[in-house]
Amino acid sequence: MDPSLLKTMLPIVVIAGVLALRLRSMNRVRPLKPGTLWVLPAVLVTLVALTLWANPPGATGLLIGAAALTVGSLLGWQRGRLIRIERNPVSGELTQRASRAALILLVGIIAARFALRSYFEATPEPDGKLGEQALIVTDALLLFAVGLIAVTRIELALRSRRILAGEPVGGG
């Protein structure tokens, strides 16, 4: 088998498998623990900060990174709104159920990332290293992911707090 075909097909097969499993469990209700929603964003922010500190972007990279963080945050807020949160009337515990629209949004993001990655792999620098454009895109994708995940979690935490306080809450 051609190695380049394998390199292209393997991620597609893995992503399709993960999405199929995720789609199967979409209607499954999972517990929501508002007190732990901050952990993943804190870890991601730390890792991305260390990555950017090790190889700081220039002015153009900072602008593109800020735009990516903003777009990721907006999509994260929307994704968080699409996740249904319910309170068990007996136990008072919160549960969450992802929506199909949130999964479609995630598939679109993965497809865009795959397309960008394929483009930069198809146009390597002469010395074989990542060029400045590739580094800017990589940094932008990292910041996009931080915005997406962190703001999704913030939206869930804010709605959870309102639900626990007994306020009527839309979304989901």
C-alpha positions as CSV (number, residue, x, y, z in Angstrom):
1,M,0.0,0.0,0.0
2,D,1.2,3.5,-0.8
3,P,2.5,5.2,2.4
4,S,1.0,8.6,1.4
5,L,-2.4,6.9,0.9
6,L,-2.1,5.3,4.3
7,K,-1.0,8.6,5.8
8,T,-4.2,10.2,4.4
9,M,-6.6,7.4,5.1
10,L,-5.6,6.5,8.6
11,P,-6.7,9.7,10.2
12,I,-10.0,9.6,8.2
13,V,-10.7,6.0,9.4
14,V,-9.8,6.9,13.0
15,I,-12.0,10.0,13.0
16,A,-14.9,8.2,11.3
17,G,-14.6,5.5,14.0
18,V,-14.6,7.9,16.9
19,L,-17.5,9.9,15.4
20,A,-19.5,6.7,14.9
21,L,-19.0,5.8,18.5
22,R,-19.8,9.3,19.6
23,L,-22.9,9.4,17.4
24,R,-24.0,6.1,19.0
25,S,-23.7,7.6,22.5
26,M,-25.3,11.0,21.6
27,N,-28.5,10.3,23.4
28,R,-26.8,8.9,26.5
29,V,-27.2,11.1,29.5
30,R,-24.0,11.8,31.3
31,P,-23.4,13.4,34.7
32,L,-22.3,17.0,34.7
33,K,-20.0,18.1,37.5
34,P,-19.8,21.9,37.4
35,G,-17.0,22.0,39.9
36,T,-14.6,20.2,37.5
37,L,-15.4,22.1,34.3
38,W,-12.3,24.3,34.8
39,V,-9.7,21.5,34.8
40,L,-9.4,20.8,31.0
41,P,-9.3,24.5,30.0
42,A,-6.6,25.2,32.7
43,V,-4.5,22.3,31.4
44,L,-4.9,23.4,27.8
45,V,-4.1,27.1,28.5
46,T,-1.0,26.0,30.4
47,L,0.2,23.7,27.5
48,V,-0.5,26.3,24.8
49,A,1.2,29.1,26.9
50,L,4.3,26.9,27.2
51,T,4.2,26.1,23.5
52,L,3.9,29.8,22.5
53,W,6.6,30.8,25.1
54,A,9.0,28.2,23.6
55,N,8.5,29.5,20.1
56,P,6.9,33.0,20.3
57,P,5.0,34.2,17.2
58,G,5.7,37.5,15.6
59,A,3.2,40.3,15.2
60,T,1.4,38.7,12.3
61,G,1.2,35.4,14.3
62,L,-0.2,37.2,17.3
63,L,-2.9,38.9,15.2
64,I,-3.9,35.6,13.5
65,G,-3.8,33.8,16.8
66,A,-6.0,36.4,18.4
67,A,-8.5,36.0,15.6
68,A,-8.4,32.2,15.9
69,L,-9.0,32.5,19.7
70,T,-11.9,34.8,19.1
71,V,-13.5,32.5,16.4
72,G,-12.9,29.4,18.6
73,S,-14.5,31.2,21.6
74,L,-17.6,32.2,19.5
75,L,-18.0,28.6,18.2
76,G,-17.3,27.2,21.7
77,W,-20.1,29.4,23.1
78,Q,-22.4,28.2,20.4
79,R,-21.4,24.6,21.0
80,G,-21.9,25.0,24.8
81,R,-25.4,26.3,24.1
82,L,-26.2,23.2,22.0
83,I,-25.5,20.9,24.9
84,R,-28.6,20.1,26.9
85,I,-28.4,20.4,30.7
86,E,-31.1,18.9,32.9
87,R,-31.5,18.7,36.7
88,N,-32.8,15.5,38.2
89,P,-35.8,16.5,40.3
90,V,-35.2,13.8,42.8
91,S,-31.4,13.9,43.4
92,G,-30.8,17.5,42.2
93,E,-27.8,16.3,40.2
94,L,-27.1,17.8,36.8
95,T,-26.9,15.8,33.6
96,Q,-25.8,16.7,30.1
97,R,-26.7,15.4,26.7
98,A,-24.8,16.5,23.6
99,S,-26.8,17.5,20.5
100,R,-26.3,16.4,17.0
101,A,-25.7,20.0,16.0
102,A,-22.7,20.1,18.3
103,L,-21.3,17.0,16.7
104,I,-21.8,18.5,13.2
105,L,-20.0,21.6,14.3
106,L,-17.1,19.4,15.6
107,V,-17.0,17.5,12.4
108,G,-16.7,20.8,10.4
109,I,-13.9,21.9,12.6
110,I,-12.0,18.6,12.2
111,A,-12.5,18.8,8.4
112,A,-11.1,22.4,8.3
113,R,-8.1,21.4,10.4
114,F,-7.4,18.4,8.2
115,A,-7.6,20.5,5.1
116,L,-5.2,23.1,6.5
117,R,-2.8,20.4,7.6
118,S,-2.9,18.7,4.2
119,Y,-2.2,22.0,2.5
120,F,0.9,22.7,4.6
121,E,2.2,19.1,4.3
122,A,1.8,19.4,0.5
123,T,3.9,22.6,0.4
124,P,6.9,21.9,2.7
125,E,9.8,24.3,3.1
126,P,13.0,23.5,1.2
127,D,14.9,22.6,4.4
128,G,12.2,20.2,5.5
129,K,11.4,22.4,8.6
130,L,8.1,24.0,9.3
131,G,7.9,27.4,7.6
132,E,6.7,30.5,9.3
133,Q,3.2,30.1,7.7
134,A,2.9,26.6,9.0
135,L,3.9,27.7,12.5
136,I,1.4,30.5,12.4
137,V,-1.4,28.1,11.4
138,T,-0.3,25.6,14.1
139,D,-0.4,28.3,16.7
140,A,-3.7,29.5,15.4
141,L,-5.2,26.0,15.6
142,L,-4.0,25.7,19.2
143,L,-5.5,29.0,20.2
144,F,-8.7,28.1,18.3
145,A,-8.9,24.8,20.3
146,V,-8.4,26.6,23.6
147,G,-11.1,29.1,22.8
148,L,-13.5,26.4,21.7
149,I,-13.0,24.1,24.7
150,A,-12.6,26.8,27.4
151,V,-15.7,28.8,26.3
152,T,-17.8,25.6,25.9
153,R,-16.9,24.8,29.5
154,I,-17.6,28.4,30.6
155,E,-21.0,28.3,29.0
156,L,-21.8,25.0,30.7
157,A,-20.7,26.3,34.0
158,L,-22.7,29.5,33.8
159,R,-25.9,27.6,32.8
160,S,-25.3,25.0,35.5
161,R,-25.0,27.7,38.1
162,R,-28.3,29.3,37.0
163,I,-30.0,25.9,36.9
164,L,-28.8,25.1,40.4
165,A,-30.0,28.5,41.6
166,G,-33.5,27.7,40.2
167,E,-33.5,30.2,37.4
168,P,-35.2,29.4,34.1
169,V,-32.5,28.7,31.5
170,G,-32.7,28.4,27.7
171,G,-30.4,26.5,25.4
172,G,-29.9,22.9,24.4
